[in-house]
Amino acid sequence: MSLARRACARCSGAVYSGTAVAELRVIIEVPRGSFVKRTPSGAIDFVTPMPSPFNYGSVEGLPCSADGDPPDALVLGPRLVLGTALMVTSWGAVDFIDAGDHDPKFICTLGTRPRAIDWWRVRTFFMVYAQFKAGLNRARGRRGVTRVRGLRVFEG
């Protein structure tokens, strides 16, 4: 049983199986093109060496991920404004390990299925991002492996 499936048993909002396409409510924390990574509270977490190629935020209505934050989501498509709350379709997830903690990133759109090039861009970005994040974790004294285990495409 996946982490997302176990979490849904305690969910008071969205029901998410982790294996099927689902609608999720996401709050944008990092607009596409931004260099500033924010926490769900809005505080600056770090500044990246490259701009985010996706809108990035957190999912409302699901229990926290292993890192103690709401689950992460990236939203493909045009730049969205910081703080935007919207319903998106989740088509898959990046299977990401952050300092030893399972920290999946849901791959979402405003309704259209991602194209093959979109999946390639997501994978390529996170392969580079994992290297940066591993260095940041070391600098912050966080132990444990940081890497991408792969992409999961949901059924539906």
N, C-alpha and C positions, 0 to 999 in steps of 0.2 A: 504494500500500500504506500502511495507517495506521501510526502510531507503535506502537500496541498490537500490530499484526500483526508488525512487525519485531522488537519486543521479545520476542515469544513464541518466536522462533527460538533465543533464548538462555535460555529459561525452564527452570528445573529443577523447578518445581512445577506450578501450574495452567496450563492451556493456554487462551489467550483470544484470540479472533479479532478482537474489536473490532466485529463486525457481527452477532453472534448472542447470544442469551440464554445466560448461563453462570453457573456456581456459582463464587463467589469466597470466600476466607477473609479477613475484615476484623477489624482490631483497633480498637476505639472509642477515639478520642483526645478527642473533644468530645461529651459526652452532649447529647441534645436539651434545650434550655432553658439551656444554659451560655453564659456570656459570655467564657469563657477558651478561646482557641485554643492548643492544644499542638502541639509537634513530635512526630514519631514516637518520639523518645527520652523524651518526657514533659515536657520543659522548656516553660515558658510562652513562646509566640511573641508573642502580643499579646492584649489585651482588646478585645472588639468593642463597639460602641455599641448593639448589639441582640443579643438571645439567638439562638442557633442554632435554627432551627425543625426541624432534622433531627439525627440522630446522625451524626457525622462521624468518619472514621478513615482508615486506610491498608490497602491490599491486600497480603497476604503472598503470596509465590511468584511475583511478576512483577518484572522488572527496574525500576529507578528511572525516574521521569519525567524530563523535561528539566531540572527544578529540582533534581535530585539526591536527591529523597525518593522513598519508595515511592509508587505510584499512589494517588490519593485516591478515597474512596468516601463517599457519603452513604447512610444507611440510613433509609428511611421507616418510620414506625410509632412504637410507644411508646418512651419514654426508656429507654436502655440504660446500664448502669453503666460508668464510665471503666475502660478496660482489658479490657473484655469481648472475647473472641475468638469469632467465630461464622461459620458458613457462611451466605451470603446469595445471592440470585438477582440478577444484574445485568441490568437491562432497557434500559439506555441510558446516555448520558453527556452531561454539560454540556461543550460544546466551549469551553474557557476558555483565554485567553491571559493569562499573569501576567508582567509586566515583559518582554514579548517572547518568553517561553518557552511552548510548548504544554504545558498542565497540565490534562488532562481530569479530570473528576470523574465516576466511575461512579455511576449511580443504581440503588440496590438496595433490595430488600425481603426480608422473611423468607419469601417464596415467592409471595405474591399479586401479580398484575400491578397496577402503579400505575393509579389512576383518572385521568380527564381533569383533575380539580381538583388532583391531586398534581403532574402535569406543569406546570400553570400556576403552582403555588406554588414549584416548583423554579426555573422560569424567572424569576419575579418576584423571588425572593430573590437570585439570582445577578446580576440586572441592578443591584440596589442594592449588593450586596456588591462588585461590580467597581469601583464608584465609590469605596467606602471603601478597597478594597485599592490602587487607583491612588494615592490620597492617602498611604497608608502607605508604598507603594514610593517615592514622591517624597521623603518624610521620611527614608527610609533610604538615599537616594541611588541607588536602582535605576532605571535608565532602561528605556525600552521600553514599548510599549502594554500596558494591562491592560483586557481587555474580554471579553464573552461573544459568541461567534460564533453560538451557537445550541444547540439540543438535538438529540441523535441518538437515535432509538428503534431498538433492535435487533430483528432478525427472530427469530422463533421462538415 
